[in-house]
Amino acid sequence: MQIPKQATLLRIFVGEDDRHDGRPLYEAIVMKAREAGLAGATAWRGGMGFGHSSRLRTMKIMRLSEDLPVIIEIVDARDKIDAFLPALEAMMTGGLVTLDTVEVLRYGKDAD
């Protein structure tokens, strides 16, 4: 699978405790992106952060999780990302979504 040199980065900010249909929201988003045939998705767990509520979420030594921030990143062609946005919107009740134009330097073992 190849993606164009000029692509779109979809970045989604949610909380670790956010849910969709009984499963973690970040997991549901990654699985939906896979189902949609997008090039790839990665969920990153943050060690500290805050959002619109200004409630600080942080990882402490004695606690493994306190609704930590999670960032999901998906890169693909703009039209594929645009087609995915309605499904994403239906899954989210809160959070932040950003879109950036990015340059893809290499993708896959046959990329040149």
Gaussian input, Z-matrix of N, CA and C with variables (Angstrom, degrees):
# hf/3-21g

backbone

0 1
 N
 C     1     B1
 C     2     B2     1     A1
 N     3     B3     2     A2     1     D1
 C     4     B4     3     A3     2     D2
 C     5     B5     4     A4     3     D3
 N     6     B6     5     A5     4     D4
 C     7     B7     6     A6     5     D5
 C     8     B8     7     A7     6     D6
 N     9     B9     8     A8     7     D7
 C    10    B10     9     A9     8     D8
 C    11    B11    10    A10     9     D9
 N    12    B12    11    A11    10    D10
 C    13    B13    12    A12    11    D11
 C    14    B14    13    A13    12    D12
 N    15    B15    14    A14    13    D13
 C    16    B16    15    A15    14    D14
 C    17    B17    16    A16    15    D15
 N    18    B18    17    A17    16    D16
 C    19    B19    18    A18    17    D17
 C    20    B20    19    A19    18    D18
 N    21    B21    20    A20    19    D19
 C    22    B22    21    A21    20    D20
 C    23    B23    22    A22    21    D21
 N    24    B24    23    A23    22    D22
 C    25    B25    24    A24    23    D23
 C    26    B26    25    A25    24    D24
 N    27    B27    26    A26    25    D25
 C    28    B28    27    A27    26    D26
 C    29    B29    28    A28    27    D27
 N    30    B30    29    A29    28    D28
 C    31    B31    30    A30    29    D29
 C    32    B32    31    A31    30    D30
 N    33    B33    32    A32    31    D31
 C    34    B34    33    A33    32    D32
 C    35    B35    34    A34    33    D33
 N    36    B36    35    A35    34    D34
 C    37    B37    36    A36    35    D35
 C    38    B38    37    A37    36    D36
 N    39    B39    38    A38    37    D37
 C    40    B40    39    A39    38    D38
 C    41    B41    40    A40    39    D39
 N    42    B42    41    A41    40    D40
 C    43    B43    42    A42    41    D41
 C    44    B44    43    A43    42    D42
 N    45    B45    44    A44    43    D43
 C    46    B46    45    A45    44    D44
 C    47    B47    46    A46    45    D45
 N    48    B48    47    A47    46    D46
 C    49    B49    48    A48    47    D47
 C    50    B50    49    A49    48    D48
 N    51    B51    50    A50    49    D49
 C    52    B52    51    A51    50    D50
 C    53    B53    52    A52    51    D51
 N    54    B54    53    A53    52    D52
 C    55    B55    54    A54    53    D53
 C    56    B56    55    A55    54    D54
 N    57    B57    56    A56    55    D55
 C    58    B58    57    A57    56    D56
 C    59    B59    58    A58    57    D57
 N    60    B60    59    A59    58    D58
 C    61    B61    60    A60    59    D59
 C    62    B62    61    A61    60    D60
 N    63    B63    62    A62    61    D61
 C    64    B64    63    A63    62    D62
 C    65    B65    64    A64    63    D63
 N    66    B66    65    A65    64    D64
 C    67    B67    66    A66    65    D65
 C    68    B68    67    A67    66    D66
 N    69    B69    68    A68    67    D67
 C    70    B70    69    A69    68    D68
 C    71    B71    70    A70    69    D69
 N    72    B72    71    A71    70    D70
 C    73    B73    72    A72    71    D71
 C    74    B74    73    A73    72    D72
 N    75    B75    74    A74    73    D73
 C    76    B76    75    A75    74    D74
 C    77    B77    76    A76    75    D75
 N    78    B78    77    A77    76    D76
 C    79    B79    78    A78    77    D77
 C    80    B80    79    A79    78    D78
 N    81    B81    80    A80    79    D79
 C    82    B82    81    A81    80    D80
 C    83    B83    82    A82    81    D81
 N    84    B84    83    A83    82    D82
 C    85    B85    84    A84    83    D83
 C    86    B86    85    A85    84    D84
 N    87    B87    86    A86    85    D85
 C    88    B88    87    A87    86    D86
 C    89    B89    88    A88    87    D87
 N    90    B90    89    A89    88    D88
 C    91    B91    90    A90    89    D89
 C    92    B92    91    A91    90    D90
 N    93    B93    92    A92    91    D91
 C    94    B94    93    A93    92    D92
 C    95    B95    94    A94    93    D93
 N    96    B96    95    A95    94    D94
 C    97    B97    96    A96    95    D95
 C    98    B98    97    A97    96    D96
 N    99    B99    98    A98    97    D97
 C   100   B100    99    A99    98    D98
 C   101   B101   100   A100    99    D99
 N   102   B102   101   A101   100   D100
 C   103   B103   102   A102   101   D101
 C   104   B104   103   A103   102   D102
 N   105   B105   104   A104   103   D103
 C   106   B106   105   A105   104   D104
 C   107   B107   106   A106   105   D105
 N   108   B108   107   A107   106   D106
 C   109   B109   108   A108   107   D107
 C   110   B110   109   A109   108   D108
 N   111   B111   110   A110   109   D109
 C   112   B112   111   A111   110   D110
 C   113   B113   112   A112   111   D111
 N   114   B114   113   A113   112   D112
 C   115   B115   114   A114   113   D113
 C   116   B116   115   A115   114   D114
 N   117   B117   116   A116   115   D115
 C   118   B118   117   A117   116   D116
 C   119   B119   118   A118   117   D117
 N   120   B120   119   A119   118   D118
 C   121   B121   120   A120   119   D119
 C   122   B122   121   A121   120   D120
 N   123   B123   122   A122   121   D121
 C   124   B124   123   A123   122   D122
 C   125   B125   124   A124   123   D123
 N   126   B126   125   A125   124   D124
 C   127   B127   126   A126   125   D125
 C   128   B128   127   A127   126   D126
 N   129   B129   128   A128   127   D127
 C   130   B130   129   A129   128   D128
 C   131   B131   130   A130   129   D129
 N   132   B132   131   A131   130   D130
 C   133   B133   132   A132   131   D131
 C   134   B134   133   A133   132   D132
 N   135   B135   134   A134   133   D133
 C   136   B136   135   A135   134   D134
 C   137   B137   136   A136   135   D135
 N   138   B138   137   A137   136   D136
 C   139   B139   138   A138   137   D137
 C   140   B140   139   A139   138   D138
 N   141   B141   140   A140   139   D139
 C   142   B142   141   A141   140   D140
 C   143   B143   142   A142   141   D141
 N   144   B144   143   A143   142   D142
 C   145   B145   144   A144   143   D143
 C   146   B146   145   A145   144   D144
 N   147   B147   146   A146   145   D145
 C   148   B148   147   A147   146   D146
 C   149   B149   148   A148   147   D147
 N   150   B150   149   A149   148   D148
 C   151   B151   150   A150   149   D149
 C   152   B152   151   A151   150   D150
 N   153   B153   152   A152   151   D151
 C   154   B154   153   A153   152   D152
 C   155   B155   154   A154   153   D153
 N   156   B156   155   A155   154   D154
 C   157   B157   156   A156   155   D155
 C   158   B158   157   A157   156   D156
 N   159   B159   158   A158   157   D157
 C   160   B160   159   A159   158   D158
 C   161   B161   160   A160   159   D159
 N   162   B162   161   A161   160   D160
 C   163   B163   162   A162   161   D161
 C   164   B164   163   A163   162   D162
 N   165   B165   164   A164   163   D163
 C   166   B166   165   A165   164   D164
 C   167   B167   166   A166   165   D165
 N   168   B168   167   A167   166   D166
 C   169   B169   168   A168   167   D167
 C   170   B170   169   A169   168   D168
 N   171   B171   170   A170   169   D169
 C   172   B172   171   A171   170   D170
 C   173   B173   172   A172   171   D171
 N   174   B174   173   A173   172   D172
 C   175   B175   174   A174   173   D173
 C   176   B176   175   A175   174   D174
 N   177   B177   176   A176   175   D175
 C   178   B178   177   A177   176   D176
 C   179   B179   178   A178   177   D177
 N   180   B180   179   A179   178   D178
 C   181   B181   180   A180   179   D179
 C   182   B182   181   A181   180   D180
 N   183   B183   182   A182   181   D181
 C   184   B184   183   A183   182   D182
 C   185   B185   184   A184   183   D183
 N   186   B186   185   A185   184   D184
 C   187   B187   186   A186   185   D185
 C   188   B188   187   A187   186   D186
 N   189   B189   188   A188   187   D187
 C   190   B190   189   A189   188   D188
 C   191   B191   190   A190   189   D189
 N   192   B192   191   A191   190   D190
 C   193   B193   192   A192   191   D191
 C   194   B194   193   A193   192   D192
 N   195   B195   194   A194   193   D193
 C   196   B196   195   A195   194   D194
 C   197   B197   196   A196   195   D195
 N   198   B198   197   A197   196   D196
 C   199   B199   198   A198   197   D197
 C   200   B200   199   A199   198   D198
 N   201   B201   200   A200   199   D199
 C   202   B202   201   A201   200   D200
 C   203   B203   202   A202   201   D201
 N   204   B204   203   A203   202   D202
 C   205   B205   204   A204   203   D203
 C   206   B206   205   A205   204   D204
 N   207   B207   206   A206   205   D205
 C   208   B208   207   A207   206   D206
 C   209   B209   208   A208   207   D207
 N   210   B210   209   A209   208   D208
 C   211   B211   210   A210   209   D209
 C   212   B212   211   A211   210   D210
 N   213   B213   212   A212   211   D211
 C   214   B214   213   A213   212   D212
 C   215   B215   214   A214   213   D213
 N   216   B216   215   A215   214   D214
 C   217   B217   216   A216   215   D215
 C   218   B218   217   A217   216   D216
 N   219   B219   218   A218   217   D217
 C   220   B220   219   A219   218   D218
 C   221   B221   220   A220   219   D219
 N   222   B222   221   A221   220   D220
 C   223   B223   222   A222   221   D221
 C   224   B224   223   A223   222   D222
 N   225   B225   224   A224   223   D223
 C   226   B226   225   A225   224   D224
 C   227   B227   226   A226   225   D225
 N   228   B228   227   A227   226   D226
 C   229   B229   228   A228   227   D227
 C   230   B230   229   A229   228   D228
 N   231   B231   230   A230   229   D229
 C   232   B232   231   A231   230   D230
 C   233   B233   232   A232   231   D231
 N   234   B234   233   A233   232   D232
 C   235   B235   234   A234   233   D233
 C   236   B236   235   A235   234   D234
 N   237   B237   236   A236   235   D235
 C   238   B238   237   A237   236   D236
 C   239   B239   238   A238   237   D237
 N   240   B240   239   A239   238   D238
 C   241   B241   240   A240   239   D239
 C   242   B242   241   A241   240   D240
 N   243   B243   242   A242   241   D241
 C   244   B244   243   A243   242   D242
 C   245   B245   244   A244   243   D243
 N   246   B246   245   A245   244   D244
 C   247   B247   246   A246   245   D245
 C   248   B248   247   A247   246   D246
 N   249   B249   248   A248   247   D247
 C   250   B250   249   A249   248   D248
 C   251   B251   250   A250   249   D249
 N   252   B252   251   A251   250   D250
 C   253   B253   252   A252   251   D251
 C   254   B254   253   A253   252   D252
 N   255   B255   254   A254   253   D253
 C   256   B256   255   A255   254   D254
 C   257   B257   256   A256   255   D255
 N   258   B258   257   A257   256   D256
 C   259   B259   258   A258   257   D257
 C   260   B260   259   A259   258   D258
 N   261   B261   260   A260   259   D259
 C   262   B262   261   A261   260   D260
 C   263   B263   262   A262   261   D261
 N   264   B264   263   A263   262   D262
 C   265   B265   264   A264   263   D263
 C   266   B266   265   A265   264   D264
 N   267   B267   266   A266   265   D265
 C   268   B268   267   A267   266   D266
 C   269   B269   268   A268   267   D267
 N   270   B270   269   A269   268   D268
 C   271   B271   270   A270   269   D269
 C   272   B272   271   A271   270   D270
 N   273   B273   272   A272   271   D271
 C   274   B274   273   A273   272   D272
 C   275   B275   274   A274   273   D273
 N   276   B276   275   A275   274   D274
 C   277   B277   276   A276   275   D275
 C   278   B278   277   A277   276   D276
 N   279   B279   278   A278   277   D277
 C   280   B280   279   A279   278   D278
 C   281   B281   280   A280   279   D279
 N   282   B282   281   A281   280   D280
 C   283   B283   282   A282   281   D281
 C   284   B284   283   A283   282   D282
 N   285   B285   284   A284   283   D283
 C   286   B286   285   A285   284   D284
 C   287   B287   286   A286   285   D285
 N   288   B288   287   A287   286   D286
 C   289   B289   288   A288   287   D287
 C   290   B290   289   A289   288   D288
 N   291   B291   290   A290   289   D289
 C   292   B292   291   A291   290   D290
 C   293   B293   292   A292   291   D291
 N   294   B294   293   A293   292   D292
 C   295   B295   294   A294   293   D293
 C   296   B296   295   A295   294   D294
 N   297   B297   296   A296   295   D295
 C   298   B298   297   A297   296   D296
 C   299   B299   298   A298   297   D297
 N   300   B300   299   A299   298   D298
 C   301   B301   300   A300   299   D299
 C   302   B302   301   A301   300   D300
 N   303   B303   302   A302   301   D301
 C   304   B304   303   A303   302   D302
 C   305   B305   304   A304   303   D303
 N   306   B306   305   A305   304   D304
 C   307   B307   306   A306   305   D305
 C   308   B308   307   A307   306   D306
 N   309   B309   308   A308   307   D307
 C   310   B310   309   A309   308   D308
 C   311   B311   310   A310   309   D309
 N   312   B312   311   A311   310   D310
 C   313   B313   312   A312   311   D311
 C   314   B314   313   A313   312   D312
 N   315   B315   314   A314   313   D313
 C   316   B316   315   A315   314   D314
 C   317   B317   316   A316   315   D315
 N   318   B318   317   A317   316   D316
 C   319   B319   318   A318   317   D317
 C   320   B320   319   A319   318   D318
 N   321   B321   320   A320   319   D319
 C   322   B322   321   A321   320   D320
 C   323   B323   322   A322   321   D321
 N   324   B324   323   A323   322   D322
 C   325   B325   324   A324   323   D323
 C   326   B326   325   A325   324   D324
 N   327   B327   326   A326   325   D325
 C   328   B328   327   A327   326   D326
 C   329   B329   328   A328   327   D327
 N   330   B330   329   A329   328   D328
 C   331   B331   330   A330   329   D329
 C   332   B332   331   A331   330   D330
 N   333   B333   332   A332   331   D331
 C   334   B334   333   A333   332   D332
 C   335   B335   334   A334   333   D333

   B1=1.4587
   B2=1.5213
   B3=1.3027
   B4=1.4540
   B5=1.5192
   B6=1.3043
   B7=1.4532
   B8=1.5209
   B9=1.3190
   B10=1.4662
   B11=1.5239
   B12=1.3337
   B13=1.4631
   B14=1.5244
   B15=1.3224
   B16=1.4605
   B17=1.5226
   B18=1.3105
   B19=1.4612
   B20=1.5223
   B21=1.3169
   B22=1.4638
   B23=1.5183
   B24=1.3188
   B25=1.4591
   B26=1.5186
   B27=1.3158
   B28=1.4594
   B29=1.5160
   B30=1.3167
   B31=1.4662
   B32=1.5249
   B33=1.3299
   B34=1.4534
   B35=1.5284
   B36=1.3209
   B37=1.4586
   B38=1.5280
   B39=1.3213
   B40=1.4646
   B41=1.5176
   B42=1.3195
   B43=1.4550
   B44=1.5198
   B45=1.3126
   B46=1.4566
   B47=1.5295
   B48=1.3155
   B49=1.4589
   B50=1.5250
   B51=1.3533
   B52=1.4580
   B53=1.5252
   B54=1.3352
   B55=1.4599
   B56=1.5230
   B57=1.3301
   B58=1.4686
   B59=1.5262
   B60=1.3096
   B61=1.4671
   B62=1.5298
   B63=1.3349
   B64=1.4602
   B65=1.5113
   B66=1.3132
   B67=1.4690
   B68=1.5238
   B69=1.3325
   B70=1.4649
   B71=1.5282
   B72=1.3341
   B73=1.4541
   B74=1.5202
   B75=1.3284
   B76=1.4638
   B77=1.5285
   B78=1.3162
   B79=1.4651
   B80=1.5325
   B81=1.3260
   B82=1.4697
   B83=1.5280
   B84=1.3340
   B85=1.4723
   B86=1.5266
   B87=1.3284
   B88=1.4634
   B89=1.5284
   B90=1.3211
   B91=1.4623
   B92=1.5370
   B93=1.3359
   B94=1.4646
   B95=1.5297
   B96=1.3313
   B97=1.4623
   B98=1.5292
   B99=1.2993
   B100=1.4701
   B101=1.5255
   B102=1.3283
   B103=1.4668
   B104=1.5363
   B105=1.3352
   B106=1.4640
   B107=1.5287
   B108=1.3289
   B109=1.4604
   B110=1.5135
   B111=1.3288
   B112=1.4633
   B113=1.5226
   B114=1.3187
   B115=1.4632
   B116=1.5262
   B117=1.3152
   B118=1.4617
   B119=1.5039
   B120=1.3239
   B121=1.4667
   B122=1.5191
   B123=1.3192
   B124=1.4554
   B125=1.5113
   B126=1.3305
   B127=1.4641
   B128=1.5236
   B129=1.3199
   B130=1.4695
   B131=1.5225
   B132=1.2896
   B133=1.4615
   B134=1.5176
   B135=1.3209
   B136=1.4571
   B137=1.5222
   B138=1.3109
   B139=1.4571
   B140=1.5104
   B141=1.3367
   B142=1.4581
   B143=1.5143
   B144=1.3324
   B145=1.4528
   B146=1.5166
   B147=1.3333
   B148=1.4622
   B149=1.5104
   B150=1.3310
   B151=1.4549
   B152=1.5098
   B153=1.3473
   B154=1.4646
   B155=1.5238
   B156=1.3338
   B157=1.4707
   B158=1.5291
   B159=1.3151
   B160=1.4702
   B161=1.5231
   B162=1.3446
   B163=1.4604
   B164=1.5267
   B165=1.3120
   B166=1.4547
   B167=1.5210
   B168=1.3095
   B169=1.4587
   B170=1.5153
   B171=1.3204
   B172=1.4493
   B173=1.5230
   B174=1.3168
   B175=1.4555
   B176=1.5283
   B177=1.3096
   B178=1.4633
   B179=1.5210
   B180=1.3154
   B181=1.4578
   B182=1.5323
   B183=1.3256
   B184=1.4606
   B185=1.5276
   B186=1.3263
   B187=1.4572
   B188=1.5133
   B189=1.3216
   B190=1.4574
   B191=1.5221
   B192=1.3453
   B193=1.4553
   B194=1.5136
   B195=1.3070
   B196=1.4650
   B197=1.5202
   B198=1.3295
   B199=1.4624
   B200=1.5268
   B201=1.3102
   B202=1.4631
   B203=1.5270
   B204=1.3330
   B205=1.4670
   B206=1.5239
   B207=1.3279
   B208=1.4606
   B209=1.5259
   B210=1.3258
   B211=1.4590
   B212=1.5240
   B213=1.3244
   B214=1.4566
   B215=1.5217
   B216=1.3307
   B217=1.4580
   B218=1.5225
   B219=1.3306
   B220=1.4546
   B221=1.5306
   B222=1.3347
   B223=1.4653
   B224=1.5174
   B225=1.3197
   B226=1.4608
   B227=1.5235
   B228=1.3129
   B229=1.4635
   B230=1.5244
   B231=1.3273
   B232=1.4687
   B233=1.5318
   B234=1.3225
   B235=1.4613
   B236=1.5271
   B237=1.3261
   B238=1.4651
   B239=1.5284
   B240=1.3267
   B241=1.4672
   B242=1.5274
   B243=1.3168
   B244=1.4701
   B245=1.5213
   B246=1.3196
   B247=1.4625
   B248=1.5271
   B249=1.3336
   B250=1.4714
   B251=1.5304
   B252=1.3268
   B253=1.4690
   B254=1.5368
   B255=1.3353
   B256=1.4689
   B257=1.5278
   B258=1.3256
   B259=1.4667
   B260=1.5264
   B261=1.3274
   B262=1.4613
   B263=1.5260
   B264=1.3197
   B265=1.4619
   B266=1.5208
   B267=1.3156
   B268=1.4637
   B269=1.5229
   B270=1.3193
   B271=1.4621
   B272=1.5260
   B273=1.3232
   B274=1.4641
   B275=1.5249
   B276=1.3218
   B277=1.4685
   B278=1.5205
   B279=1.3023
   B280=1.4631
   B281=1.5145
   B282=1.3009
   B283=1.4543
   B284=1.5188
   B285=1.2952
   B286=1.4590
   B287=1.5158
   B288=1.3234
   B289=1.4641
   B290=1.5186
   B291=1.3249
   B292=1.4659
   B293=1.5199
   B294=1.3200
   B295=1.4604
   B296=1.5216
   B297=1.3150
   B298=1.4549
   B299=1.5177
   B300=1.3091
   B301=1.4512
   B302=1.5173
   B303=1.3215
   B304=1.4624
   B305=1.5195
   B306=1.3104
   B307=1.4529
   B308=1.5193
   B309=1.3142
   B310=1.4606
   B311=1.5215
   B312=1.3228
   B313=1.4600
   B314=1.5241
   B315=1.3328
   B316=1.4539
   B317=1.5175
   B318=1.3400
   B319=1.4529
   B320=1.5110
   B321=1.2997
   B322=1.4675
   B323=1.5105
   B324=1.3180
   B325=1.4785
   B326=1.5306
   B327=1.3458
   B328=1.4627
   B329=1.5241
   B330=1.3261
   B331=1.4748
   B332=1.5207
   B333=1.3053
   B334=1.4741
   B335=1.4995
   A1=108.76
   A2=116.05
   A3=121.42
   A4=109.60
   A5=116.44
   A6=121.31
   A7=106.95
   A8=117.24
   A9=119.43
   A10=111.92
   A11=114.64
   A12=118.71
   A13=111.54
   A14=117.65
   A15=122.02
   A16=106.91
   A17=117.21
   A18=121.84
   A19=109.13
   A20=115.40
   A21=121.50
   A22=109.29
   A23=114.73
   A24=122.10
   A25=107.76
   A26=116.15
   A27=123.29
   A28=106.51
   A29=117.04
   A30=121.94
   A31=107.51
   A32=116.62
   A33=122.88
   A34=108.60
   A35=116.26
   A36=122.30
   A37=108.63
   A38=117.21
   A39=122.46
   A40=108.98
   A41=116.48
   A42=122.11
   A43=110.07
   A44=116.01
   A45=121.58
   A46=112.10
   A47=117.70
   A48=121.72
   A49=113.74
   A50=118.73
   A51=121.29
   A52=109.46
   A53=115.84
   A54=121.22
   A55=111.98
   A56=114.83
   A57=122.83
   A58=106.94
   A59=116.74
   A60=122.42
   A61=112.28
   A62=116.21
   A63=121.46
   A64=116.87
   A65=118.07
   A66=120.45
   A67=109.02
   A68=117.86
   A69=119.40
   A70=110.51
   A71=116.56
   A72=121.68
   A73=111.74
   A74=117.64
   A75=119.64
   A76=110.49
   A77=117.30
   A78=121.69
   A79=110.39
   A80=116.15
   A81=120.62
   A82=111.10
   A83=117.14
   A84=120.93
   A85=110.75
   A86=117.33
   A87=120.49
   A88=110.29
   A89=117.63
   A90=120.85
   A91=111.56
   A92=117.34
   A93=121.35
   A94=110.36
   A95=117.50
   A96=121.63
   A97=110.10
   A98=116.91
   A99=121.45
   A100=109.74
   A101=115.50
   A102=121.81
   A103=111.28
   A104=116.60
   A105=122.11
   A106=112.47
   A107=117.20
   A108=120.99
   A109=114.32
   A110=117.63
   A111=120.12
   A112=109.72
   A113=116.79
   A114=122.67
   A115=112.56
   A116=117.90
   A117=120.64
   A118=110.71
   A119=115.51
   A120=121.71
   A121=108.63
   A122=115.98
   A123=122.02
   A124=109.14
   A125=116.31
   A126=121.68
   A127=107.89
   A128=115.11
   A129=122.33
   A130=108.86
   A131=117.89
   A132=122.82
   A133=108.22
   A134=115.55
   A135=120.48
   A136=111.88
   A137=116.49
   A138=121.37
   A139=113.69
   A140=116.55
   A141=120.51
   A142=108.80
   A143=116.66
   A144=119.68
   A145=111.67
   A146=115.26
   A147=121.38
   A148=107.79
   A149=114.95
   A150=120.15
   A151=110.67
   A152=116.48
   A153=121.81
   A154=113.05
   A155=117.71
   A156=120.23
   A157=112.27
   A158=117.05
   A159=124.82
   A160=112.88
   A161=117.07
   A162=120.89
   A163=107.99
   A164=116.80
   A165=121.99
   A166=109.98
   A167=115.80
   A168=122.16
   A169=106.42
   A170=115.61
   A171=118.97
   A172=111.57
   A173=115.36
   A174=121.95
   A175=107.05
   A176=115.67
   A177=121.18
   A178=109.08
   A179=117.14
   A180=121.97
   A181=111.37
   A182=118.11
   A183=121.40
   A184=113.16
   A185=118.75
   A186=121.94
   A187=108.71
   A188=116.39
   A189=119.14
   A190=112.10
   A191=116.85
   A192=118.24
   A193=111.06
   A194=115.64
   A195=122.67
   A196=106.78
   A197=116.75
   A198=123.49
   A199=110.13
   A200=114.72
   A201=120.75
   A202=111.52
   A203=116.66
   A204=120.04
   A205=110.43
   A206=115.21
   A207=121.74
   A208=106.59
   A209=115.76
   A210=122.35
   A211=107.60
   A212=115.87
   A213=121.18
   A214=107.23
   A215=116.69
   A216=121.16
   A217=109.53
   A218=114.90
   A219=122.29
   A220=106.99
   A221=116.94
   A222=121.17
   A223=108.51
   A224=115.65
   A225=121.31
   A226=108.06
   A227=115.78
   A228=120.98
   A229=109.64
   A230=116.32
   A231=121.46
   A232=112.06
   A233=118.24
   A234=119.67
   A235=111.80
   A236=117.89
   A237=120.68
   A238=111.13
   A239=116.52
   A240=120.36
   A241=109.26
   A242=117.38
   A243=120.84
   A244=111.82
   A245=117.69
   A246=121.42
   A247=111.96
   A248=116.90
   A249=122.36
   A250=112.92
   A251=117.66
   A252=121.52
   A253=114.52
   A254=121.60
   A255=119.36
   A256=113.00
   A257=118.27
   A258=121.49
   A259=110.18
   A260=116.32
   A261=120.64
   A262=110.96
   A263=116.08
   A264=120.43
   A265=111.45
   A266=117.85
   A267=121.80
   A268=112.39
   A269=117.45
   A270=121.91
   A271=112.71
   A272=117.48
   A273=121.16
   A274=112.38
   A275=114.71
   A276=120.40
   A277=110.29
   A278=117.54
   A279=123.26
   A280=107.95
   A281=115.91
   A282=120.19
   A283=110.24
   A284=115.70
   A285=123.02
   A286=108.05
   A287=116.47
   A288=122.40
   A289=107.58
   A290=116.84
   A291=121.21
   A292=109.43
   A293=115.20
   A294=123.11
   A295=108.31
   A296=116.34
   A297=121.79
   A298=109.08
   A299=116.79
   A300=121.20
   A301=107.29
   A302=115.93
   A303=121.10
   A304=109.92
   A305=115.93
   A306=121.98
   A307=108.05
   A308=116.69
   A309=122.07
   A310=107.82
   A311=117.12
   A312=121.27
   A313=112.34
   A314=116.36
   A315=119.79
   A316=108.66
   A317=115.49
   A318=120.38
   A319=108.77
   A320=117.07
   A321=121.42
   A322=112.94
   A323=116.06
   A324=120.59
   A325=113.92
   A326=117.02
   A327=119.47
   A328=113.00
   A329=117.59
   A330=121.00
   A331=110.42
   A332=115.43
   A333=121.56
   A334=109.91
   D1=134.08
   D2=178.11
   D3=-118.65
   D4=144.64
   D5=171.45
   D6=-117.74
   D7=153.69
   D8=-175.06
   D9=-66.49
   D10=159.03
   D11=177.37
   D12=-61.87
   D13=-34.27
   D14=172.85
   D15=-100.42
   D16=115.63
   D17=-175.86
   D18=-132.92
   D19=-177.90
   D20=178.63
   D21=-119.78
   D22=134.26
   D23=174.83
   D24=-100.12
   D25=117.99
   D26=174.22
   D27=-97.98
   D28=120.30
   D29=-178.70
   D30=-120.32
   D31=126.83
   D32=-175.28
   D33=-122.16
   D34=126.11
   D35=-179.86
   D36=-107.75
   D37=119.92
   D38=178.57
   D39=-137.47
   D40=177.10
   D41=174.64
   D42=-98.82
   D43=150.38
   D44=-179.09
   D45=-60.38
   D46=-30.83
   D47=-179.00
   D48=-85.92
   D49=-6.48
   D50=178.31
   D51=-63.98
   D52=141.67
   D53=-174.77
   D54=-127.62
   D55=154.71
   D56=170.58
   D57=-142.25
   D58=121.33
   D59=-178.74
   D60=50.84
   D61=41.73
   D62=174.66
   D63=80.97
   D64=-1.19
   D65=178.85
   D66=-118.75
   D67=161.99
   D68=177.82
   D69=-56.35
   D70=135.72
   D71=-177.96
   D72=-58.88
   D73=-42.76
   D74=-178.69
   D75=-60.92
   D76=-37.83
   D77=178.17
   D78=-67.07
   D79=-43.77
   D80=179.17
   D81=-62.01
   D82=-39.04
   D83=179.76
   D84=-66.78
   D85=-45.62
   D86=179.70
   D87=-61.88
   D88=-42.90
   D89=179.51
   D90=-66.36
   D91=-38.06
   D92=177.80
   D93=-66.46
   D94=-37.96
   D95=177.30
   D96=-64.25
   D97=-40.15
   D98=177.74
   D99=-64.36
   D100=-46.54
   D101=178.50
   D102=-59.18
   D103=-34.73
   D104=-179.44
   D105=-78.60
   D106=-4.91
   D107=178.18
   D108=78.41
   D109=21.93
   D110=178.19
   D111=-70.74
   D112=157.88
   D113=-172.47
   D114=-61.03
   D115=-35.68
   D116=-179.75
   D117=174.42
   D118=159.32
   D119=178.64
   D120=-146.38
   D121=143.83
   D122=177.53
   D123=-134.06
   D124=135.51
   D125=175.18
   D126=-106.96
   D127=128.31
   D128=-179.13
   D129=-112.66
   D130=130.69
   D131=176.17
   D132=-93.58
   D133=124.62
   D134=-179.30
   D135=-90.14
   D136=150.70
   D137=179.47
   D138=-84.74
   D139=-19.95
   D140=-178.72
   D141=-163.80
   D142=145.71
   D143=177.09
   D144=177.72
   D145=171.27
   D146=173.31
   D147=-150.59
   D148=158.88
   D149=-178.73
   D150=-125.71
   D151=-148.94
   D152=-174.42
   D153=-60.41
   D154=-26.93
   D155=-179.98
   D156=-79.83
   D157=-10.79
   D158=-175.36
   D159=63.59
   D160=12.09
   D161=176.35
   D162=-75.38
   D163=119.92
   D164=-178.07
   D165=-76.63
   D166=128.90
   D167=175.95
   D168=-114.23
   D169=127.95
   D170=-174.46
   D171=-146.22
   D172=153.66
   D173=175.29
   D174=-96.37
   D175=124.30
   D176=177.49
   D177=-105.89
   D178=161.25
   D179=-178.51
   D180=-58.61
   D181=-42.45
   D182=-176.29
   D183=-88.46
   D184=-7.79
   D185=178.90
   D186=-121.37
   D187=132.39
   D188=179.54
   D189=-81.05
   D190=-28.69
   D191=-175.82
   D192=-151.13
   D193=140.23
   D194=174.31
   D195=-141.34
   D196=64.22
   D197=-176.70
   D198=48.03
   D199=57.08
   D200=-176.59
   D201=-65.60
   D202=155.33
   D203=176.39
   D204=-70.14
   D205=146.59
   D206=175.58
   D207=-130.45
   D208=134.46
   D209=176.82
   D210=-115.82
   D211=127.06
   D212=175.43
   D213=-107.67
   D214=128.62
   D215=178.44
   D216=-118.24
   D217=133.16
   D218=179.07
   D219=-133.31
   D220=130.36
   D221=177.97
   D222=-122.00
   D223=130.48
   D224=175.79
   D225=-166.77
   D226=-177.44
   D227=177.23
   D228=-63.06
   D229=147.51
   D230=-175.97
   D231=-55.26
   D232=-42.00
   D233=-178.02
   D234=-65.34
   D235=-35.45
   D236=177.60
   D237=-69.88
   D238=-39.74
   D239=176.80
   D240=-64.51
   D241=-46.30
   D242=178.85
   D243=-58.47
   D244=-39.04
   D245=178.88
   D246=-67.83
   D247=-26.58
   D248=-179.64
   D249=-80.98
   D250=-24.76
   D251=-173.48
   D252=-57.38
   D253=-41.28
   D254=177.87
   D255=-60.98
   D256=-38.53
   D257=177.26
   D258=-65.40
   D259=-40.73
   D260=177.93
   D261=-63.18
   D262=-46.17
   D263=-179.16
   D264=-60.04
   D265=-37.28
   D266=179.38
   D267=-67.04
   D268=-22.56
   D269=-177.73
   D270=-89.13
   D271=-24.76
   D272=-170.87
   D273=-98.06
   D274=138.70
   D275=172.63
   D276=-109.40
   D277=-12.06
   D278=178.36
   D279=-166.14
   D280=176.95
   D281=179.96
   D282=116.82
   D283=-175.41
   D284=-177.44
   D285=-130.64
   D286=138.25
   D287=178.36
   D288=-126.93
   D289=131.45
   D290=176.21
   D291=-126.45
   D292=153.88
   D293=175.82
   D294=-126.81
   D295=133.63
   D296=177.79
   D297=-134.56
   D298=145.21
   D299=171.32
   D300=-83.97
   D301=130.20
   D302=-177.90
   D303=-130.25
   D304=158.34
   D305=175.11
   D306=-103.30
   D307=124.95
   D308=179.05
   D309=-92.11
   D310=122.56
   D311=-177.91
   D312=-91.28
   D313=-33.21
   D314=-179.15
   D315=-160.05
   D316=142.58
   D317=176.68
   D318=-151.73
   D319=124.10
   D320=177.49
   D321=80.49
   D322=163.62
   D323=-174.89
   D324=-70.71
   D325=-22.03
   D326=-179.34
   D327=-99.64
   D328=9.05
   D329=-176.09
   D330=-71.85
   D331=138.57
   D332=174.61
   D333=-137.02

